[in-house]
């Protein structure tokens, strides 16, 4: 779970960058990242792997996976 001493979009973005790097190093391809940085609300992120699995992060509750599969076909980034 992320404990942010100074709650900011920059802090959350850096944290998610580190998570993406860790997943990449573990061989997990994340095809899409959706981040909600709405003011006054807990920050949230949704990561969709190229296989369609969904990882969710909530600022106050941390990480969890869901049985949900992405409804949209995900094409891997050619980079």
C-alpha positions in Angstrom: 0.0 0.0 0.0 1.3 3.5 -0.8 1.5 5.8 2.2 1.9 9.2 0.9 3.2 11.8 3.3 2.6 14.6 0.8 -0.4 13.6 -1.3 0.2 14.6 -4.8 -0.3 13.5 -8.4 3.5 13.6 -8.9 4.0 11.2 -6.0 1.4 8.8 -7.2 2.8 8.9 -10.8 6.3 8.1 -9.6 4.9 5.2 -7.5 3.0 3.8 -10.5 6.1 4.2 -12.7 8.1 2.1 -10.2 5.3 -0.5 -10.1 5.3 -0.7 -14.0 9.0 -1.2 -14.0 8.8 -4.0 -11.4 6.0 -5.7 -13.5 8.1 -5.3 -16.7 11.1 -6.9 -14.9 8.9 -9.8 -13.9 7.8 -10.3 -17.5 4.3 -8.9 -17.1 3.3 -6.7 -20.1 0.9 -3.9 -19.1 -0.9 -2.7 -22.2 -3.0 0.0 -20.7 -2.9 2.2 -17.6 -5.9 4.3 -16.4 -5.3 6.7 -13.5 -8.0 8.8 -11.7 -6.5 11.8 -9.9 -9.8 13.6 -9.1 -9.3 16.3 -6.5 -10.9 15.5 -3.2 -11.2 11.8 -4.0 -8.7 8.9 -3.2 -6.4 8.4 -6.2 -7.0 5.2 -8.2 -5.3 3.3 -11.0 -6.3 0.4 -13.2 -3.7 -1.6 -15.1 -4.7 -4.0 -17.9 -2.2 -6.6 -18.9 -1.8 -7.8 -22.5 -3.6 -11.0 -21.5 -6.6 -8.9 -20.3 -6.1 -9.3 -16.5 -6.9 -6.2 -14.5 -4.9 -5.0 -11.5 -6.5 -2.2 -9.4 -4.9 0.2 -7.0 -6.7 2.5 -4.5 -4.8 5.0 -2.5 -6.4 4.0 0.8 -7.0 0.2 0.2 -3.9 -0.7 -1.8 -3.7 -3.3 -4.6 -6.1 -6.1 -5.6 -6.8 -8.1 -8.6 -10.2 -8.9 -9.9 -11.7 -11.7 -11.9 -12.7 -9.0 -14.4 -11.2 -9.2 -17.8 -10.8 -6.2 -20.0 -13.8 -6.1 -22.4 -11.7 -4.3 -25.0 -9.1 -6.2 -27.0 -5.7 -5.1 -26.0 -2.9 -4.7 -28.5 0.6 -4.7 -27.1 2.6 -1.6 -27.6 5.1 -2.3 -30.4 7.9 -0.4 -28.6 
